[in-house]
């Protein structure tokens, strides 16, 4: 690679540790960009780009030059769906030491006005929330918001007063007291299964309802939303 070349798009996202669809994680091609007006690189195994880069658009991870988190997120709008673009944004904003701030993402989106992917960026930006712990959680939240379901709390901590530890739920609909929990494959171990059972029992003893969701549910968002809406209506006593 030329000295001023940088990894970009999904390759840069992987260097940042961002969650991507499996197809992009396993893609054999590397996305490499050159600063304009230099020509994009072309070779077998390379997806070349020519980007207008400012000095703060380039970061280094383990001596590898790549686009900054904000720039990478915006470039991904040409590769990802709304759900996955939000999931990457949530990841970049997550934790006590986020890789980027919401203001930095917003400023970068302004720079992308008129470019390919801009409309998707504008749609995704207000949906971002750094409290999400995983890609499926981000997907769930976006599916619910886009369907017009009531707002939900993300990783909301339920304070228990029975002497046991407090409980944090993935998504919580306050008015209906419904807790939505995404059950990934790691929940299938014997130890985790027991913990989940006790956790569910404690939440339901306090009058809550625990709705467990898995990867198969995400394959049919329309049915999932209809199921959740029906549950919320019944819990609120509004029929349906």
C-alpha positions in Angstrom: 0.0 0.0 0.0 1.2 3.5 -0.7 2.1 5.4 2.5 -0.9 7.7 2.3 -3.5 4.9 1.6 -6.0 4.0 4.3 -8.3 1.1 5.0 -11.9 2.2 4.6 -15.6 1.1 4.7 -16.2 -2.4 6.1 -12.4 -3.1 6.4 -12.0 -0.1 8.6 -15.1 -1.1 10.6 -13.6 -4.5 11.3 -10.4 -2.9 12.5 -12.5 -0.8 14.9 -14.2 -4.0 16.1 -17.6 -3.0 14.9 -20.3 -5.7 14.4 -21.1 -6.4 10.7 -23.2 -8.9 8.8 -21.4 -12.2 8.4 -21.1 -11.7 4.7 -19.0 -8.6 5.2 -17.0 -10.1 8.0 -15.9 -12.9 5.8 -15.6 -10.9 2.6 -12.2 -11.6 1.0 -11.7 -8.1 -0.5 -10.1 -5.2 1.4 -11.5 -1.7 1.1 -8.5 0.6 0.5 -8.8 4.4 -0.2 -6.5 7.0 -1.5 -7.0 10.7 -0.7 -8.4 12.7 -3.6 -7.3 13.7 -6.2 -5.2 10.6 -6.4 -6.6 7.6 -8.2 -8.3 4.8 -6.4 -6.1 1.6 -6.1 -7.0 -1.3 -8.4 -5.8 -4.9 -7.9 -7.1 -8.3 -7.2 -8.6 -8.6 -3.7 -9.0 -4.8 -3.4 -12.1 -2.6 -3.5 -10.5 0.8 -4.3 -11.9 4.2 -3.3 -10.9 7.8 -3.8 -12.0 9.9 -0.8 -11.8 13.5 0.2 -10.1 13.1 3.6 -9.2 15.7 6.2 -6.4 15.1 8.7 -8.8 14.0 11.5 -10.5 11.6 9.1 -7.5 9.2 9.5 -6.7 7.1 12.6 -4.2 4.4 13.3 -4.9 1.0 15.0 -1.9 -1.2 15.7 0.1 0.7 13.0 -2.7 0.3 10.4 -4.0 3.5 8.9 -7.8 3.6 8.5 -10.7 6.0 8.3 -11.9 7.5 11.6 -14.9 6.1 13.4 -17.2 8.9 12.2 -15.9 8.8 8.7 -16.2 5.0 8.6 -19.8 5.0 9.9 -20.8 7.4 7.1 -19.0 5.4 4.4 -20.8 2.3 5.6 -24.1 3.8 4.5 -23.3 2.5 1.0 -22.9 -1.0 2.3 -25.3 -1.6 5.1 -29.1 -1.6 5.7 -30.7 0.8 8.2 -30.6 -1.9 11.0 -26.9 -2.7 10.6 -25.9 1.0 10.2 -27.6 1.7 13.5 -26.0 -1.3 15.1 -22.5 0.0 14.1 -23.3 3.5 15.3 -24.5 2.1 18.6 -21.3 0.2 19.0 -19.2 3.2 18.3 -21.1 5.2 20.9 -21.2 2.5 23.5 -19.5 2.3 26.9 -17.7 4.7 29.2 -15.0 5.4 26.5 -16.9 5.6 23.2 -15.0 5.6 20.0 -17.0 8.6 18.8 -19.5 11.1 20.0 -23.0 11.8 18.6 -21.9 15.3 17.7 -19.0 14.0 15.7 -21.3 11.7 13.8 -23.7 14.5 13.2 -21.0 16.8 11.9 -19.7 14.1 9.5 -23.2 13.4 8.2 -23.5 17.1 7.3 -20.3 16.7 5.2 -22.0 13.9 3.3 -24.9 16.0 2.1 -25.6 15.1 -1.5 -23.5 12.0 -1.5 -24.6 8.4 -2.0 -26.0 7.1 1.3 -26.8 10.5 2.7 -30.5 9.8 3.0 -29.9 6.6 5.0 -27.5 8.5 7.3 -30.1 11.1 8.0 -32.6 8.4 8.8 -30.2 6.4 11.0 -28.6 9.3 13.1 -31.6 10.0 15.4 -32.0 6.2 16.0 -28.6 5.8 17.5 -28.3 4.9 21.2 -25.0 3.9 22.8 -26.8 2.0 25.6 -27.4 -1.0 23.3 -25.1 -3.9 24.2 -25.3 -5.9 21.0 -26.2 -5.9 17.3 -29.5 -7.8 17.9 -30.5 -5.4 20.6 -30.0 -2.5 18.1 -32.0 -4.4 15.5 -34.9 -4.9 17.9 -35.0 -1.3 18.9 -35.1 0.0 15.3 -37.7 -2.6 14.3 -39.9 -1.4 17.2 -39.4 2.3 16.6 -40.0 2.0 12.9 -43.2 0.1 13.5 -44.5 2.9 15.8 -44.5 0.9 19.0 -44.3 2.9 22.3 -40.9 4.1 23.4 -38.9 1.6 25.4 -36.0 1.9 27.8 -32.7 0.4 26.7 -30.8 -1.8 29.2 -32.9 -0.3 32.0 -31.9 -1.3 35.5 -34.8 -2.6 37.6 -34.1 -2.0 41.3 -35.1 -5.1 43.2 -36.0 -4.7 46.9 -36.2 -8.4 47.9 -32.5 -8.6 48.8 -31.4 -10.0 45.5 -29.3 -8.2 42.9 -30.8 -5.6 40.6 -31.8 -6.7 37.1 -31.0 -5.0 33.8 -33.3 -5.8 30.9 -32.6 -5.4 27.2 -35.7 -3.4 26.4 -38.5 -2.3 28.8 -41.9 -0.9 28.0 -42.8 1.0 31.1 -46.5 1.4 31.0 -47.2 -2.3 30.2 -44.3 -3.5 32.4 -43.1 -5.7 29.6 -39.4 -6.8 29.5 -38.0 -7.8 26.1 -35.0 -10.0 26.4 -32.8 -11.2 23.4 -31.6 -14.7 23.9 -28.5 -15.4 21.9 -26.8 -18.8 21.6 -24.7 -18.1 24.7 -27.8 -18.4 26.8 -27.9 -22.1 26.0 -25.3 -23.1 28.5 -26.6 -24.9 31.7 -25.3 -22.1 34.0 -26.8 -19.3 31.9 -30.1 -21.1 31.5 -30.5 -21.3 35.3 -29.6 -17.7 35.7 -32.2 -16.7 33.1 -34.8 -18.8 34.8 -34.2 -17.1 38.1 -34.1 -13.7 36.6 -37.4 -14.2 34.7 -39.0 -15.5 37.9 -38.0 -12.5 39.9 -39.2 -10.0 37.3 -42.5 -11.8 36.9 -43.0 -12.0 40.7 -43.0 -8.2 40.6 -45.8 -8.1 38.1 -43.7 -7.9 34.9 -43.9 -9.9 31.8 -40.8 -11.2 30.1 -40.9 -11.7 26.4 -37.9 -13.7 25.1 -36.7 -13.1 21.5 -34.2 -15.1 19.5 -32.6 -14.9 16.1 -35.4 -16.6 14.3 -37.9 -14.0 15.5 -35.8 -11.3 13.8 -36.3 -13.1 10.4 -40.0 -11.9 10.4 -40.1 -8.4 11.8 -43.8 -7.9 10.8 -45.0 -10.9 12.8 -42.7 -10.0 15.7 -44.1 -6.5 15.8 -47.7 -7.8 15.6 -47.0 -10.1 18.5 -45.5 -7.4 20.7 -48.3 -5.0 19.9 -50.9 -7.6 20.9 -49.1 -8.2 24.1 -48.8 -4.5 25.0 -52.5 -4.0 24.3 -53.5 -6.9 26.5 -51.2 -5.8 29.3 -52.7 -2.3 29.1 -56.2 -3.5 28.9 -56.9 -1.9 25.6 -58.1 -5.0 23.8 -56.7 -6.4 20.5 
